[in-house]
Amino acid sequence: MRFISEFFYGNIETQSYSPEFANELKKKLNTLTELEKQLADKLAEGENGELFQKYVDAYNEFASTSLADAFTNGFRIGAKFTQDTFK
């Protein structure tokens, strides 16, 4: 699994995303970033801002772990398809 993790974290060079996919992701990330900034500004006072930042940090940790797990599982499924093809 070490190889798969290194691949997931970009330590193994792969082909780049298609321009259409990269542009779509960039737009969605910009929207997400802008909304997060607006919420942070509105909740900046007192405990609300701190609570919101803790939520954002916890969500980012969850998303990162979840994406790594999904990538690993998808890679395993692909390997099983390949293995089954050559049986």
N, C-alpha and C positions, 0 to 999 in steps of 0.2 A: 504494500500500500504506500510505501515511501515514494515510489515513482509517481503514483497517481497524485499524491499530495503536492509534490514538487511541480508537477504539470499544472495542477489547479492554481497554485500560487504564482504561476508565470515564470518559474525558474527554468522551465524547459521551453525553448522557442517553438512556436507553432505558427500556423498561418494566421493572418490578421482577419478581423471581422469584415464582413462586407460593408461598404460605405453606407448602404441604406440602414442596416441594423445599427451601426455605430451612431449615425445621426439621430435615429429614433431614441436610442438609449440616452444620448446627450440631452435631447429635448426633455425627456421624462425626468432626468436627474436635475436639470435646471428648474423645472416646475417644483419638484420635491424640495430642493434647496431653498427656493423662494418662499414656499409655504412654511417650511421649518423656521426660516428667519422671521416671517411675519408672526408666527405663534410665539417664538422666543421673545420678540419685542413686546408683545401684548402681555406675556406672562413674566416679564423681567422682574417685577417687584416681588420681594419677599420669598416665601417658600415655594410659590408656584413656579418660578423660573428654575429653581434648583430641582424641583420635582420633575419638571418637563425635561431638563437636561439629563437627569438620571434615566428617564423613560427612553430618550433618544439613544443614550449610550447602551442601555440594556437591549433595545431593539436591534441596534447595529451589531452587537455581539451575537444575538440570536440569529440574525439574518446571515451573518458570516458563517457561523457553524452550520446552519441549515443548508446554505448553498454548497458548502464543501461536502456535506453528506450527500446531497442530491447529485452532485457531480460524480462522486465516487460510486454511488449506486448506479447511475446511468452508464458510467464507464464499464462497470462489471456486467451490466446487462448486455452492452455492446460486445464485450469479450465473449459472453456466453453464446450470443448469436454467431459470432465468428467461429467459435469452437464447434458449435453444432453444424455449421456449414461444411466443415472439413471432416465430419464423422462419416 
